[in-house]
């Protein structure tokens, strides 16, 4: 079957779901098919390649499917990823996660199953591989590129923290939803004259708290890049509340934010294959401390708190306009490179222009908020001098 085609392209989505993944899959598939390629969708991120059985008579429908325009056109209007996703790292597979048909071969506590992934790519006849994901998913894409696989990567993450690009699929919808939900919750905060504490995603980078605050959704934000003083935050929020005619104040708290001298707060200590424990609970602790400390700065009167974790609400549902347009462009950029025989690249947006950079930028650096340039540690909010010649989302991959 593969001999009828110009070649075969594999595509997968890994890590957290975001709106915009299905439009990216559609863009790749439609363009590839029109250029004479066959497209195989690999299911559940790297897990599909990891768990595949190399037997033409075996039912691998859980691991991959051949894509066509009918499939991707229907899915492209929706959020999430119809190929499904997982946080699988094929180079670090715990013994309990080794597929049954490989357990006799891989017996270590942690196993590198990359040789199986390479054989499975060959079994499928995949000539080019397009992983769509964040730095975890794409870091394994870098590993496969180093092993000789022709990789062209697409950046995706709600936190907008993939190095080398100003924009990652999912970020705009996340910011849009955060602003919408914060504004909706204002009515309750104002009615009860309370602090409004909203916990948002952001393990190591605070972009998803910074941009909504800069847009006026919140008075203050605390981010992973700067350990904050809870007394300072309380004093600022009391000031904001007293200044507000409706008598409330809003703070956005990144899930990775830390109290001064403290550490990240986890829901539990179970870790995924990339070593990440699930964050969560910093919003609860901030809310409790604000309530306890507020009398010190409010003439002895306690201020009550509305505490909400936005969580999956900002990553579910349909993509906004930017997360419909950018994935379409990224998918076509990936095909442009493939048609030229170019690989080992990450498609990006840089200073408002589409481009591509070496894929190993993903593992060579980190993308976080430049506190000195963009965050006022005295006011606990975004800082800027001028927007002249700044990119659309202000804080670029260069800080």
Wavefront OBJ file of the C-alpha trace (Angstrom):
o trace
v 0.000 0.000 0.000
v 2.771 2.414 0.936
v 4.395 1.999 -2.493
v 1.480 3.863 -4.104
v 2.408 6.962 -2.188
v 5.179 9.516 -2.337
v 5.928 8.613 1.279
v 4.353 8.148 4.707
v 4.101 10.778 7.440
v 3.402 9.873 11.064
v 1.801 12.416 13.381
v 1.143 12.288 17.122
v 0.064 14.490 20.030
v 1.624 14.121 23.468
v 1.304 15.645 26.934
v -1.660 17.746 28.000
v -4.561 18.384 25.665
v -5.186 21.915 24.378
v -7.540 23.475 21.832
v -5.825 23.656 18.445
v -4.421 20.136 18.219
v -7.111 18.849 15.879
v -6.740 21.816 13.487
v -2.992 21.067 13.351
v -3.632 17.386 12.567
v -6.076 18.431 9.860
v -3.631 20.897 8.300
v -0.885 18.274 8.100
v -3.195 15.568 6.751
v -4.988 17.607 4.091
v -1.799 19.163 2.730
v 0.140 15.889 2.880
v -2.527 13.937 1.018
v -2.734 16.586 -1.689
v 1.042 16.332 -2.079
v 0.815 12.554 -2.503
v 1.678 11.348 0.996
v -0.079 8.876 3.235
v -0.640 10.015 6.838
v -0.713 7.715 9.858
v -2.065 9.054 13.146
v -0.198 7.550 16.099
v -2.527 7.181 19.056
v -1.887 8.263 22.656
v 1.343 10.096 21.950
v 4.506 8.039 22.248
v 2.457 5.225 23.842
v 1.108 4.137 20.451
v 4.618 3.618 19.096
v 5.713 1.995 22.332
v 2.925 -0.585 22.587
v 2.625 -1.578 18.921
v 2.932 -5.242 17.943
v 4.881 -5.793 14.732
v 2.514 -8.336 13.224
v 0.371 -7.452 10.209
v -2.383 -9.721 11.534
v -2.446 -8.083 14.979
v -5.158 -5.507 15.746
v -3.134 -2.319 16.297
v -6.173 -0.013 16.007
v -5.533 1.218 19.544
v -2.044 2.305 18.498
v -2.485 3.935 15.095
v -4.936 4.744 12.305
v -4.581 5.838 8.699
v -6.011 9.352 8.340
v -8.064 10.861 5.544
v -9.840 14.160 4.900
v -13.206 12.950 6.160
v -11.729 12.025 9.534
v -9.735 15.212 10.071
v -12.307 17.663 8.668
v -14.870 16.551 11.232
v -12.409 16.629 14.131
v -10.794 19.963 13.248
v -13.728 21.989 14.567
v -13.327 20.591 18.074
v -10.921 20.944 20.974
v -8.738 18.234 22.457
v -7.075 15.625 20.268
v -8.973 12.819 18.563
v -5.707 10.847 18.396
v -5.670 10.945 22.213
v -2.587 11.671 24.275
v -0.451 10.457 27.159
v 2.594 11.434 29.164
v 4.736 8.574 27.890
v 8.530 8.680 27.736
v 9.750 5.716 25.751
v 13.326 6.145 26.961
v 12.329 5.811 30.638
v 9.647 3.129 30.945
v 9.034 1.651 34.425
v 8.861 -2.142 34.489
v 5.141 -2.056 35.276
v 4.510 -0.051 32.088
v 6.507 -2.282 29.730
v 4.067 -3.854 27.208
v 3.265 -7.504 27.891
v 4.883 -8.766 24.694
v 8.174 -7.100 25.677
v 8.370 -7.939 29.379
v 10.737 -10.862 28.825
v 13.179 -8.609 26.956
v 13.089 -5.477 29.134
v 13.438 -6.448 32.788
v 15.130 -3.455 34.426
v 13.339 -1.210 36.901
v 13.442 1.547 34.233
v 13.902 0.627 30.558
v 14.859 2.417 27.354
v 12.456 1.104 24.693
v 13.750 3.391 21.955
v 14.977 0.377 19.906
v 11.357 -0.868 19.793
v 10.075 2.567 18.769
v 12.576 2.680 15.907
v 11.557 -0.787 14.730
v 7.882 0.191 14.915
v 8.467 3.296 12.808
v 10.171 1.098 10.232
v 7.328 -1.442 10.439
v 4.834 1.306 9.604
v 7.035 2.641 6.807
v 7.091 6.133 8.282
v 9.439 8.436 6.399
v 8.806 11.621 8.409
v 7.536 12.024 11.964
v 5.623 15.092 13.192
v 5.280 15.170 16.997
v 3.048 17.926 18.408
v 3.719 18.696 22.042
v 5.514 20.585 24.763
v 9.112 20.330 25.861
v 8.618 16.860 27.380
v 7.047 15.335 24.269
v 9.430 17.130 21.937
v 12.511 16.242 23.978
v 11.902 12.618 23.031
v 11.423 13.807 19.448
v 14.955 15.216 19.708
v 16.170 11.808 20.899
v 14.600 10.112 17.864
v 16.119 12.725 15.555
v 19.513 11.929 17.052
v 18.784 8.267 16.270
v 18.239 9.099 12.598
v 14.459 9.653 12.433
v 13.372 12.513 10.172
v 11.538 14.716 12.693
v 9.683 17.977 12.082
v 8.140 19.203 15.347
v 5.204 21.497 16.194
v 5.128 23.328 19.573
v 2.076 22.949 21.781
v 1.570 23.946 25.394
v -0.885 26.071 27.291
v 1.982 27.514 29.342
v 3.672 28.844 26.150
v 7.012 27.607 27.487
v 8.550 25.677 24.575
v 11.925 27.333 23.862
v 12.679 28.803 20.448
v 9.179 30.064 19.638
v 7.111 33.050 20.705
v 3.915 31.007 20.436
v 2.727 27.500 21.298
v -0.641 26.062 20.272
v -3.164 26.385 23.117
v -1.826 29.522 24.786
v -4.249 32.042 23.303
v -7.325 29.992 24.191
v -5.974 29.538 27.722
v -5.485 33.293 28.169
v -8.874 34.031 26.603
v -10.671 31.582 28.917
v -8.784 32.826 31.985
v -9.875 36.400 31.284
v -13.482 35.332 30.627
v -13.749 33.228 33.780
v -12.039 35.815 35.965
v -14.460 38.470 34.753
v -17.396 36.133 35.384
v -16.272 35.456 38.964
v -15.924 39.178 39.675
v -19.670 39.422 40.275
v -19.467 37.021 43.222
v -16.289 38.604 44.581
v -17.851 42.052 44.397
v -21.168 40.942 45.867
v -19.433 39.524 48.946
v -16.560 42.090 49.074
v -13.923 39.361 49.048
v -10.545 38.504 47.655
v -10.758 36.369 44.515
v -7.921 33.810 44.267
v -7.651 31.887 41.007
v -5.107 29.096 40.544
v -3.994 28.740 36.914
v -1.668 26.369 35.055
v 2.063 27.127 34.904
v 4.576 24.687 36.406
v 7.802 26.567 35.692
v 6.653 29.538 33.601
v 4.169 32.223 34.613
v 2.968 33.398 31.200
v -0.618 32.184 31.766
v -0.862 34.349 34.899
v 1.089 37.306 33.487
v -0.856 37.940 30.274
v -4.381 37.987 31.808
v -3.109 40.275 34.587
v -1.513 42.577 32.030
v -4.848 42.605 30.190
v -6.593 43.847 33.341
v -8.206 40.608 34.526
v -6.421 40.657 37.903
v -4.799 43.135 40.252
v -1.818 40.931 41.079
v -0.233 37.632 40.040
v 2.345 35.336 41.601
v 4.490 33.218 39.288
v 7.003 30.331 39.532
v 9.960 32.532 38.585
v 9.748 34.630 41.787
v 9.215 33.367 45.338
v 6.601 35.669 46.850
v 6.088 37.071 50.339
v 2.534 36.288 51.453
v 2.417 39.314 53.772
v 3.407 41.571 50.881
v 0.679 40.015 48.718
v -1.906 40.436 51.477
v -1.033 44.109 51.980
v -1.269 44.785 48.242
v -4.630 43.030 47.900
v -6.082 44.900 50.887
v -4.963 48.121 49.204
v -6.549 47.032 45.909
v -9.791 46.057 47.655
v -10.091 49.309 49.536
v -9.393 51.287 46.381
v -12.060 49.403 44.402
v -15.590 50.920 44.674
v -16.968 47.359 44.562
v -14.645 46.326 47.405
v -12.904 43.253 46.007
v -9.474 42.350 44.610
v -8.204 39.587 42.295
v -4.968 37.588 42.243
v -3.906 34.893 39.755
v -1.685 32.188 41.247
v 0.435 29.978 38.983
v 0.304 26.326 40.070
v 4.113 26.361 40.335
v 4.299 29.540 42.442
v 6.160 29.238 45.742
v 6.079 31.059 49.053
v 9.374 32.703 49.956
v 11.648 29.983 51.290
v 9.105 27.320 50.375
v 8.643 24.771 47.615
v 6.091 23.695 45.016
v 2.814 22.282 46.271
v 1.741 18.869 44.939
v -1.594 17.076 44.956
v 0.320 13.822 45.491
v 3.850 12.563 44.944
v 3.076 10.084 42.152
v 5.263 11.028 39.201
v 4.854 10.612 35.458
v 7.616 9.239 33.192
v 9.143 12.707 32.910
v 9.519 12.932 36.686
v 6.688 15.419 37.232
v 4.366 15.082 40.215
v 0.910 16.610 39.785
v 0.867 20.188 41.034
v -2.118 21.650 42.834
v -3.114 23.273 46.091
v -1.091 26.502 46.130
v -4.337 28.434 45.561
v -5.845 26.823 48.671
v -2.826 27.733 50.802
v -2.705 31.303 49.492
v -6.422 31.709 50.222
v -6.053 30.433 53.778
v -3.068 32.668 54.513
v -4.743 35.742 53.014
v -7.740 35.254 55.252
v -5.548 34.852 58.348
v -3.251 37.790 57.575
v -5.795 40.281 56.263
v -6.685 41.782 59.696
v -3.084 43.035 60.037
v -3.588 45.343 57.048
v -7.349 45.964 57.271
v -7.894 47.618 60.662
v -8.356 44.291 62.393
v -11.118 43.141 60.036
v -10.758 39.807 58.268
v -11.347 39.624 54.510
v -12.947 36.420 53.278
v -11.860 34.697 50.075
v -13.417 33.130 46.987
v -10.975 30.444 45.864
v -11.268 28.745 42.476
v -8.935 26.432 40.565
v -9.517 27.041 36.858
v -7.673 23.865 35.867
v -9.022 21.964 32.889
v -11.701 24.575 32.163
v -9.099 26.667 30.308
v -7.782 23.762 28.211
v -11.090 22.182 27.180
v -13.598 23.132 24.493
v -13.110 24.684 21.079
v -10.046 26.725 20.043
v -10.264 30.495 19.706
v -9.345 32.275 16.457
v -5.595 32.297 17.043
v -5.577 28.623 18.002
v -7.469 27.849 14.804
v -5.194 29.867 12.515
v -1.724 29.164 13.974
v -2.113 25.338 13.911
v -3.161 25.562 10.261
v -0.025 27.566 9.496
v 2.236 25.312 11.583
v 0.926 22.203 9.812
v 1.598 23.707 6.407
v 5.047 24.892 7.502
v 5.876 21.326 8.506
v 4.838 20.093 5.060
v 6.862 22.835 3.360
v 9.950 21.492 5.115
v 9.164 17.871 4.273
v 8.627 18.720 0.587
v 12.111 20.280 0.584
v 13.591 17.205 2.262
v 14.406 19.205 5.399
v 14.056 17.703 8.877
v 15.365 18.178 12.412
v 13.387 21.418 12.676
v 10.800 22.995 14.976
v 8.230 25.247 13.280
v 7.876 28.519 15.190
v 6.527 32.045 15.368
v 9.271 34.625 15.911
v 8.499 38.326 16.192
v 5.213 37.887 14.389
v 6.669 35.845 11.517
v 6.484 32.112 10.829
v 9.838 30.363 10.684
v 11.649 27.205 11.758
v 14.612 26.535 14.046
v 16.727 23.479 14.956
v 14.596 21.041 16.945
v 17.257 20.563 19.623
v 16.531 24.096 20.911
v 13.863 22.277 22.944
v 16.509 20.558 25.096
v 19.217 23.212 25.021
v 17.484 25.984 26.967
v 14.439 26.926 29.058
v 11.715 29.459 28.348
v 10.471 31.320 31.417
v 9.409 34.841 32.329
v 12.359 37.235 32.510
v 11.554 38.702 35.922
v 13.934 41.624 35.526
v 12.328 42.678 32.249
v 8.684 41.810 32.760
v 7.735 41.339 36.429
v 7.609 43.985 39.140
v 8.584 42.173 42.334
v 7.476 45.126 44.487
v 3.999 45.298 42.993
v 3.628 41.566 42.139
v 2.335 42.293 38.679
v 3.623 42.583 35.078
v 6.065 45.339 34.299
v 6.670 47.111 30.990
v 8.110 50.378 29.760
v 6.909 50.434 26.169
v 4.997 48.173 23.813
v 6.643 49.648 20.734
v 7.988 46.877 18.443
v 7.033 44.172 20.941
v 5.569 40.886 19.569
v 1.883 40.057 19.939
v 2.204 38.360 23.334
v 4.871 40.770 24.641
v 7.176 38.217 26.292
v 9.177 36.392 23.628
v 11.333 33.293 23.584
v 14.295 35.540 24.267
v 12.713 36.762 27.504
l 1 2 3 4 5 6 7 8 9 10 11 12 13 14 15 16 17 18 19 20 21 22 23 24 25 26 27 28 29 30 31 32 33 34 35 36 37 38 39 40 41 42 43 44 45 46 47 48 49 50 51 52 53 54 55 56 57 58 59 60 61 62 63 64 65 66 67 68 69 70 71 72 73 74 75 76 77 78 79 80 81 82 83 84 85 86 87 88 89 90 91 92 93 94 95 96 97 98 99 100 101 102 103 104 105 106 107 108 109 110 111 112 113 114 115 116 117 118 119 120 121 122 123 124 125 126 127 128 129 130 131 132 133 134 135 136 137 138 139 140 141 142 143 144 145 146 147 148 149 150 151 152 153 154 155 156 157 158 159 160 161 162 163 164 165 166 167 168 169 170 171 172 173 174 175 176 177 178 179 180 181 182 183 184 185 186 187 188 189 190 191 192 193 194 195 196 197 198 199 200 201 202 203 204 205 206 207 208 209 210 211 212 213 214 215 216 217 218 219 220 221 222 223 224 225 226 227 228 229 230 231 232 233 234 235 236 237 238 239 240 241 242 243 244 245 246 247 248 249 250 251 252 253 254 255 256 257 258 259 260 261 262 263 264 265 266 267 268 269 270 271 272 273 274 275 276 277 278 279 280 281 282 283 284 285 286 287 288 289 290 291 292 293 294 295 296 297 298 299 300 301 302 303 304 305 306 307 308 309 310 311 312 313 314 315 316 317 318 319 320 321 322 323 324 325 326 327 328 329 330 331 332 333 334 335 336 337 338 339 340 341 342 343 344 345 346 347 348 349 350 351 352 353 354 355 356 357 358 359 360 361 362 363 364 365 366 367 368 369 370 371 372 373 374 375 376 377 378 379 380 381 382 383 384 385 386 387 388 389 390 391 392 393 394 395 396 397 398 399
